[in-house]
Amino acid sequence: MASLSKFGAFAITDVVYKTVNNQPLKASILIPKTILEKPEGNCPLLVHWHGGGFVLGERNYEPWFATWLVQLAEENGAVIINPDYRLLPEVKGVDMLDDIKDFWAWVRTSLSQEVVKISKDLKVNLSKVAVVGESAGGYLAIQSAFVCPEIDIKLVISQYGCVDLKIPHFLDPAEAIIRGEPSVPSEASDNVIKKYLKNMKPGTFRTSEEPGPSPAGRLLYALLQQRRLLEFVGPEKSMCPMELLEDTTKFPPIWMIHGIDDTTVAKESTTNFYYKLRELCPDVPTLLTLEPGEHSFDADVTSDETWVKESWKFVANHWA
């Protein structure tokens, strides 16, 4: 299990928000210890969806949870919730959307009861909700706004999100150079994918997988190298935020962050969505941050960084 040192200032409680085939999907509620000492009823809520290419990751995986984001929650006395979701390829992309919907339904109906169990005087203000995620989690943060408009999300933050999966970066194997690693021959990658699919047990699924040389880790690298991620996420319109934008007239304020040197998720995945949103919904407040760096470039960036300081003004205006 990953170290939780970044979360040292929080008390962590795990709850089950959904059960599928007798297997629980959990969420971790992180409450600032300073708030627990003096509970009050106006804590904003920050929901964080973890990344991992839809194949890897876990809800409390510290290395990918940006330091500046932890500090943002601390400074604003926010309650963080890190939910599980079912990972590919044991399920389909539409199953992940179901998890999003069911999680937010749980937030509406059950979060207050769970918080009271932790501290009877503590309340979360559901009129101050922000949702954030890195990589695949950025995609899920944006999808939260599409599939759960009843939540009235005040702010979406997407960190180098896999938002536009139909750009050449995700479709053309000739472009598959990831973090400088040499390309694996297509036949070898195909064998990795076939082997993983063959060994899957029907009816089972995963909700966590730490990065590393595991079968799932090798699978994700093969999917990225062979540009087959979209095939497993699914081409349905409901899975494509770029297409969902065409039918939308409103969207929460959004802050989009991307490293311009990202070889895992090309920056166009972010900028394409950003500029299309500005074109179709010009009244939506937007902020785009492009900084030098690879994928996950901001994982250890603190609130002292100039671009973070400047961007927090946008956050303050729309959320905390």
C-alpha positions in Angstrom: 0.0 0.0 0.0 1.3 3.5 -0.9 2.6 5.8 1.8 0.1 8.4 2.9 2.7 11.0 4.1 1.2 13.7 1.9 -2.0 13.2 3.8 -0.5 13.5 7.3 -2.6 16.5 8.2 -5.8 14.6 7.5 -7.8 11.9 9.3 -8.8 9.2 6.8 -12.0 7.1 7.0 -12.9 4.5 4.3 -16.5 3.9 3.4 -18.3 1.8 0.8 -20.3 3.8 -1.7 -21.4 0.9 -4.0 -21.2 -2.9 -4.3 -21.0 -4.8 -7.5 -21.0 -8.7 -7.6 -20.5 -8.6 -3.8 -17.3 -6.6 -4.3 -17.2 -3.2 -2.6 -16.2 0.1 -4.3 -14.8 2.3 -1.6 -14.1 6.0 -1.1 -11.7 7.6 1.4 -12.9 10.6 3.3 -10.0 12.9 4.3 -10.8 15.5 6.9 -8.2 18.1 8.0 -7.3 17.3 11.6 -7.6 21.1 12.4 -11.2 20.9 11.4 -11.9 17.9 13.6 -10.6 19.9 16.5 -13.1 22.6 15.9 -15.9 21.1 13.7 -18.0 23.5 11.7 -20.7 23.3 9.0 -19.2 25.0 6.1 -16.4 22.7 4.8 -16.1 22.8 1.0 -15.8 19.4 -0.7 -12.9 18.4 -3.1 -13.5 15.1 -4.9 -10.3 13.6 -6.5 -10.4 10.9 -9.2 -7.0 9.2 -9.5 -5.1 8.6 -12.7 -3.5 5.6 -14.2 -4.6 5.3 -17.8 -7.9 3.7 -16.7 -5.9 0.6 -16.0 -3.7 1.4 -13.0 -3.8 3.5 -9.8 -5.6 3.5 -6.5 -7.6 6.1 -4.7 -5.0 7.1 -2.1 -1.9 6.7 -4.3 0.3 9.4 -2.9 3.0 9.9 -5.6 0.4 11.1 -8.2 -1.6 13.4 -5.7 -0.1 16.8 -6.3 1.4 18.5 -3.2 -0.1 21.8 -4.2 -3.5 20.1 -4.3 -3.1 18.8 -0.7 -2.1 22.3 0.4 -5.1 23.8 -1.4 -7.5 21.6 0.6 -5.7 22.3 3.9 -5.7 26.0 3.3 -9.4 26.1 2.6 -10.4 23.6 5.3 -11.8 21.3 2.6 -12.9 17.7 3.0 -11.3 15.5 0.3 -13.0 12.4 -1.0 -10.9 9.9 -3.1 -13.2 7.3 -4.7 -12.5 4.0 -6.3 -13.7 3.1 -9.7 -13.6 -0.1 -11.7 -10.5 -0.4 -13.9 -10.2 -1.5 -17.5 -10.2 -3.9 -19.2 -12.1 -6.1 -16.8 -15.0 -3.7 -17.3 -16.0 -1.4 -20.1 -15.8 2.4 -20.2 -19.5 2.7 -19.7 -19.1 0.8 -16.4 -16.7 3.6 -15.2 -19.4 6.1 -16.0 -21.9 4.1 -13.9 -19.4 4.3 -11.0 -19.2 8.1 -11.4 -23.0 8.4 -11.4 -23.4 6.1 -8.4 -20.7 7.8 -6.5 -22.2 11.2 -6.9 -25.6 9.8 -5.9 -24.0 8.5 -2.8 -22.6 12.0 -2.1 -26.0 13.5 -2.3 -27.8 10.9 -0.2 -25.2 9.4 2.2 -22.1 11.6 2.7 -23.7 13.8 5.4 -24.5 10.6 7.4 -21.0 9.3 7.1 -19.5 12.6 8.1 -21.6 12.7 11.2 -20.3 9.3 12.2 -16.8 10.8 12.2 -17.8 14.0 14.0 -21.3 14.9 15.0 -20.7 18.6 14.6 -19.0 18.4 11.2 -20.9 19.3 8.0 -19.8 19.4 4.4 -21.2 22.2 2.3 -22.6 20.6 -0.9 -23.0 24.0 -2.5 -19.2 24.2 -2.6 -18.1 21.2 -4.6 -15.0 21.0 -6.7 -13.8 17.9 -8.6 -10.2 17.2 -9.7 -8.2 14.5 -11.3 -4.9 13.8 -13.0 -4.6 12.0 -16.4 -7.4 9.5 -16.5 -8.7 11.2 -13.4 -8.9 14.5 -15.3 -11.2 12.7 -17.8 -13.4 11.4 -14.9 -13.5 14.9 -13.3 -14.8 16.4 -16.6 -17.2 13.5 -17.1 -18.6 14.2 -13.6 -19.9 17.5 -14.8 -21.5 16.0 -17.8 -23.2 13.0 -16.2 -24.2 14.6 -12.9 -25.4 18.2 -13.6 -27.6 17.9 -10.5 -24.6 18.2 -8.3 -24.0 21.8 -9.3 -20.2 21.4 -9.3 -18.6 24.8 -8.8 -15.1 24.0 -10.2 -13.5 21.3 -12.4 -9.7 20.9 -12.3 -8.2 18.7 -15.0 -4.5 17.9 -14.7 -3.2 16.6 -18.1 -6.4 14.8 -18.6 -7.1 12.1 -21.2 -9.9 14.3 -22.5 -9.6 13.9 -26.3 -8.8 10.3 -27.1 -9.4 10.7 -30.9 -6.3 12.8 -31.6 -3.4 11.2 -33.6 -1.4 10.8 -30.4 -3.9 8.2 -29.3 -4.6 6.6 -32.7 -1.3 6.5 -34.7 1.2 3.9 -33.4 3.9 5.7 -35.5 3.9 8.4 -32.9 4.2 6.1 -29.9 7.4 7.4 -28.1 6.5 7.5 -24.4 9.0 9.1 -21.9 11.8 8.3 -24.3 11.3 4.6 -24.0 12.1 2.5 -27.2 9.0 1.3 -29.0 8.1 -2.4 -28.4 7.5 -4.3 -31.6 3.7 -4.4 -32.4 3.6 -8.2 -32.3 5.1 -8.3 -28.8 2.6 -5.7 -27.6 -0.3 -7.5 -29.2 0.8 -10.7 -27.4 0.8 -8.8 -24.0 -2.7 -7.6 -24.7 -4.0 -11.0 -25.8 -2.4 -12.8 -22.8 -3.9 -10.4 -20.3 -7.4 -10.7 -21.8 -7.1 -14.5 -21.9 -6.3 -14.6 -18.2 -9.1 -12.4 -17.1 -11.7 -14.1 -14.8 -15.3 -13.4 -15.9 -17.3 -11.4 -13.4 -14.2 -10.0 -11.5 -12.8 -6.6 -11.6 -10.0 -4.5 -10.0 -10.3 -1.1 -8.3 -6.6 -0.6 -7.5 -3.3 -1.5 -9.1 0.0 0.2 -8.2 2.2 1.2 -11.1 5.0 -1.2 -11.9 6.0 -4.3 -13.9 2.7 -6.1 -13.2 0.6 -7.7 -15.9 -1.7 -4.7 -15.7 1.3 -2.3 -16.0 2.6 -4.1 -19.0 -0.9 -4.1 -20.5 -1.2 -0.3 -20.1 2.1 0.3 -21.8 1.1 -2.0 -24.7 -2.2 -0.2 -25.1 -0.4 3.2 -25.1 2.3 2.0 -27.5 -0.2 0.4 -29.9 -2.6 3.4 -29.6 -5.4 1.1 -28.6 -6.6 2.8 -25.4 -9.7 4.2 -27.1 -10.7 0.7 -28.1 -11.0 -0.3 -24.5 -12.4 3.0 -23.1 -15.1 2.8 -25.8 -16.0 5.0 -28.8 -19.6 5.7 -27.6 -20.6 9.4 -27.6 -21.1 9.2 -23.8 -17.4 8.4 -23.5 -16.2 11.3 -25.6 -16.2 14.7 -23.8 -15.4 16.5 -27.1 -18.6 15.2 -28.6 -20.6 15.8 -25.4 -19.6 19.4 -25.6 -21.6 19.8 -28.8 -24.9 19.2 -27.0 -24.1 21.3 -23.9 -25.1 24.8 -23.1 -23.5 25.1 -19.6 -20.5 23.8 -17.9 -18.8 24.5 -14.5 -15.8 26.8 -14.4 -12.8 24.8 -15.3 -9.0 25.0 -14.8 -7.0 22.8 -17.2 -3.3 22.1 -16.6 -0.8 20.3 -18.9 2.9 19.9 -19.3 3.9 20.9 -22.8 6.5 18.1 -23.0 4.0 15.4 -22.1 4.6 12.2 -24.2 2.0 10.1 -22.3 -1.0 12.4 -22.9 -0.3 15.0 -25.6 -1.2 18.6 -24.6 -3.7 18.7 -27.4 -5.9 16.4 -25.4 -6.3 19.4 -23.0 -6.1 22.3 -25.4 -8.6 20.9 -27.9 -11.3 20.6 -25.2 -10.4 24.0 -23.7 -10.7 25.9 -26.9 -13.9 24.0 -28.0 -15.5 24.8 -24.7 -14.6 28.5 -25.1 -16.1 28.5 -28.5 -19.4 26.7 -27.6 -19.9 28.1 -24.1 -18.1 31.5 -24.1 -19.7 32.5 -20.8 -18.0 29.6 -18.9 -15.0 30.9 -16.8 -11.9 29.0 -18.0 -8.2 28.9 -17.1 -5.5 27.2 -19.1 -2.1 26.5 -17.5 0.6 25.1 -19.8 4.0 24.6 -18.2 7.3 22.9 -19.2 7.3 19.3 -18.1 6.4 15.7 -18.7 3.3 13.8 -17.6 2.7 14.3 -13.8 5.1 17.2 -13.9 3.3 18.9 -11.0 3.2 15.9 -8.6 5.7 17.5 -6.2 5.0 21.2 -7.0 4.0 23.2 -4.0 1.8 26.3 -3.5 4.9 28.5 -3.6 5.2 27.9 -7.4 4.3 31.1 -9.2 1.8 29.6 -11.6 0.0 27.9 -8.7 -0.2 31.1 -6.7 -1.7 33.0 -9.7 -4.2 30.2 -10.4 -5.5 30.0 -6.9 -7.2 33.3 -7.5 -9.3 31.6 -10.1 -10.0 28.8 -7.6 -11.0 31.3 -4.9 -13.4 33.1 -7.2 -15.3 30.0 -8.1 -15.0 27.5 -5.3 -13.5 28.0 -1.8 
